[in-house]
Amino acid sequence: MKRYIHLLLIFTVLIVLSASVFVTGAELARNYKFDTAVRLSRILDRQFVFSFLSSGCPHCQDYKEDILSDPEVKLVLKEHFVLSLVSVDETFKINLPEKGEVTNIQLASGLGLKGTPTTFIFYPPNPGLEGRGITKFSGKPPNPKSMVDFLTKIATESFREKEEGASGFYNYEPDIKPLTREEYEFLINTSFDIPVIQQERPLSDLPDSPEMILDLPEASEREFAARILDETEVKKVLVVEEEK
């Protein structure tokens, strides 16, 4: 717990002391409904970022325009996290893996929300979010670079006292991950941006992506996945497996 508090204090000081950079007209980072994001986090082994926002909050708008629309911030979120933006303007229902159906307001209250924007970062559900919290911060980061640096520390777990420098990215372990057919179809339906390979091809013809999904005849999937990891820059392969 002390390491999380130390990380939060450093980030809070940066927020207080630094000025922001204003960005307009850029597309917001890809984000998902809370329930969808929770499931994506579990399937993809990604840490889960969710921010509480309100329409009457100028800092929330600044957070979206200055930070969540920045290309570098969007890239680190796209490659290593799942993002959800939770409005507190109106009450709506969400499903938590351990708690069942709650409202967004109950979730905010249970997490001790005091104002917006406030952002929480959790490990993937196991099976739920109970005890999976990493850290949180209130307000808007001072600039996009500080947000990228902060997220990179979380994604590599280099904030841990036992680690020296950045380790491998959290979501790339394990490097071969089985997917059920149901999980695969869920990913396809959410249009999550990971390329799908449905037939073997020369490794030089694979798309340029750190992760990919293999939906091949089961006998050849694991062998092809191992070749991809050994001979290319791909970091993780998700393998669709049929139920036996």
C-alpha positions in Angstrom: 0.0 0.0 0.0 2.9 2.4 0.8 4.2 2.2 -2.8 0.8 3.1 -4.2 0.5 6.1 -1.8 4.0 7.2 -2.8 3.2 7.0 -6.5 -0.1 9.0 -5.9 1.7 11.7 -4.0 4.3 12.2 -6.8 1.5 12.5 -9.4 -0.6 14.8 -7.2 2.3 17.2 -6.8 2.8 17.3 -10.6 -0.9 18.1 -11.1 -0.7 21.0 -8.6 2.5 22.6 -9.8 2.3 22.3 -13.6 0.3 24.1 -16.3 -1.8 22.3 -18.9 -1.6 22.3 -22.7 -4.9 23.1 -24.5 -5.8 20.8 -27.3 -9.0 21.1 -29.4 -10.7 19.2 -32.1 -8.9 15.9 -31.5 -10.7 12.5 -31.2 -11.1 11.2 -27.7 -9.3 8.0 -26.6 -11.3 4.9 -27.2 -13.4 4.1 -24.2 -16.1 1.6 -23.3 -19.2 1.2 -21.1 -18.1 0.2 -17.6 -19.5 -3.4 -17.9 -17.8 -3.9 -21.2 -14.5 -2.5 -20.0 -14.5 -4.8 -17.0 -14.9 -7.8 -19.2 -12.3 -6.6 -21.7 -9.9 -6.0 -18.9 -10.2 -9.6 -17.8 -10.1 -11.2 -21.2 -7.1 -9.2 -22.4 -5.1 -9.1 -19.1 -5.2 -5.3 -19.2 -5.2 -2.9 -16.3 -8.5 -1.0 -16.1 -8.7 2.8 -16.1 -12.0 4.5 -15.3 -12.7 8.2 -14.8 -15.7 9.7 -13.1 -16.8 12.9 -15.0 -19.6 15.4 -15.0 -20.9 17.8 -17.7 -20.8 20.9 -15.5 -17.2 20.4 -14.6 -14.7 22.5 -16.6 -11.8 20.4 -15.4 -13.5 17.3 -16.8 -13.7 19.0 -20.2 -10.0 20.0 -20.0 -9.1 16.4 -19.0 -10.8 15.1 -22.1 -9.5 17.7 -24.5 -6.0 18.2 -23.1 -5.1 14.7 -22.0 -7.4 12.0 -23.4 -7.3 13.4 -26.9 -3.5 13.5 -27.1 -2.0 11.0 -29.6 0.7 9.7 -27.2 -1.8 9.2 -24.3 -4.2 7.5 -26.7 -1.5 5.2 -27.9 -0.5 4.0 -24.4 -4.1 3.5 -23.5 -4.8 1.6 -26.7 -1.9 -0.7 -26.3 -1.9 -1.5 -22.6 -5.2 -0.5 -20.9 -9.0 -0.5 -21.1 -10.6 2.9 -20.5 -14.1 3.7 -19.3 -15.5 7.2 -18.7 -18.3 7.1 -16.1 -20.7 10.0 -16.0 -22.3 11.0 -12.7 -24.8 13.4 -14.3 -27.5 10.7 -14.3 -28.1 7.4 -12.5 -27.7 4.2 -14.5 -27.1 0.5 -13.7 -23.9 -1.4 -14.1 -22.9 -4.9 -13.2 -19.9 -5.7 -11.0 -18.5 -9.2 -11.1 -18.7 -9.7 -7.3 -21.5 -7.3 -6.3 -24.0 -7.8 -9.1 -26.2 -4.9 -10.2 -25.3 -1.4 -8.7 -25.7 2.1 -9.9 -22.9 4.4 -11.1 -23.7 6.6 -8.1 -23.4 3.7 -5.7 -20.1 2.7 -7.3 -18.8 6.3 -7.0 -19.9 6.5 -3.3 -18.3 3.1 -2.5 -15.0 4.3 -3.9 -15.2 7.5 -1.9 -15.6 9.9 -4.8 -15.3 13.5 -3.7 -15.3 15.4 -7.0 -14.7 15.1 -10.7 -12.7 14.3 -12.6 -11.3 11.4 -10.5 -9.6 8.5 -12.1 -9.1 5.0 -10.7 -6.8 2.2 -12.0 -7.4 -1.4 -11.2 -5.9 -4.7 -12.0 -8.1 -7.0 -14.2 -11.0 -8.7 -12.2 -10.0 -11.9 -10.4 -12.9 -12.7 -10.5 -14.1 -9.2 -9.5 -12.5 -5.9 -8.7 -12.5 -6.4 -4.9 -8.9 -5.8 -3.7 -7.6 -5.1 -7.2 -7.1 -1.4 -6.9 -3.7 0.1 -7.8 -4.1 3.8 -7.4 -6.3 6.8 -8.1 -5.8 10.5 -8.8 -8.1 13.6 -8.7 -8.1 16.4 -11.2 -6.3 16.7 -14.6 -2.7 15.7 -15.1 -0.5 18.7 -15.9 0.2 17.7 -19.5 0.1 14.7 -21.8 3.7 13.6 -21.1 3.1 13.4 -17.4 0.1 11.1 -18.1 2.1 8.9 -20.5 4.9 8.6 -17.9 2.4 7.8 -15.2 0.6 5.2 -17.2 3.8 3.6 -18.3 4.9 3.2 -14.7 1.6 1.4 -14.0 1.7 -0.7 -17.2 5.3 -1.9 -16.5 4.8 -2.0 -12.7 8.0 -0.1 -12.3 6.3 1.7 -9.4 6.9 -1.4 -7.3 9.7 -1.0 -4.8 11.2 -4.4 -5.6 11.6 -3.5 -9.2 14.5 -1.6 -10.6 13.4 0.3 -13.7 10.7 -0.7 -16.1 9.8 -4.4 -16.5 7.8 -5.9 -19.3 4.3 -4.6 -19.9 1.7 -6.2 -17.6 -0.7 -7.0 -20.4 1.9 -9.0 -22.4 1.9 -11.8 -19.8 1.2 -14.6 -20.5 2.5 -14.2 -24.0 0.1 -16.9 -25.3 -3.5 -16.6 -23.9 -6.3 -19.0 -24.8 -9.7 -17.5 -25.7 -13.0 -19.2 -25.7 -15.2 -18.8 -28.8 -17.5 -16.7 -26.7 -14.7 -14.3 -25.6 -13.5 -14.1 -29.2 -17.0 -13.1 -30.4 -17.2 -10.6 -27.6 -14.0 -8.9 -28.7 -15.2 -8.9 -32.4 -18.5 -7.3 -31.3 -16.8 -4.6 -29.4 -14.5 -3.8 -32.4 -11.5 -4.0 -30.2 -8.4 -3.1 -32.3 -6.4 -6.3 -32.3 -5.8 -7.9 -35.7 -7.3 -11.4 -36.3 -5.3 -14.0 -38.3 -7.5 -16.8 -39.7 -5.0 -18.6 -41.9 -1.3 -19.2 -41.7 0.8 -16.8 -43.7 4.5 -15.8 -44.0 5.5 -14.0 -40.9 6.6 -11.0 -43.0 3.0 -10.6 -44.0 1.6 -10.2 -40.5 0.2 -6.9 -39.5 2.3 -4.5 -37.5 0.8 -4.9 -34.1 2.1 -5.9 -30.6 -0.8 -8.3 -30.1 -2.8 -10.5 -32.4 -5.6 -13.1 -32.3 -5.2 -16.5 -34.0 -8.4 -18.2 -35.1 -6.9 -21.2 -36.9 -7.4 -25.0 -36.9 -6.5 -25.9 -33.3 -3.7 -28.4 -34.3 -1.6 -25.6 -35.7 -2.4 -22.7 -33.5 0.1 -23.1 -30.7 3.0 -23.9 -33.0 2.3 -20.9 -35.2 1.8 -18.7 -32.1 5.2 -19.8 -30.8 6.9 -19.0 -34.2 5.3 -15.5 -34.2 6.6 -14.7 -30.7 10.1 -16.1 -31.5 10.6 -14.5 -34.9 8.7 -11.2 -34.8 8.2 -8.2 -32.6 4.7 -9.4 -31.5 4.5 -9.6 -27.7 1.3 -11.5 -27.1 -0.9 -13.9 -29.1 -4.5 -14.7 -28.1 -5.4 -18.2 -29.4 -9.1 -19.1 -30.0 -9.8 -22.6 -28.6 -13.0 -24.6 -29.1 -14.7 -26.1 -26.0 -13.9 -29.8 -25.7 
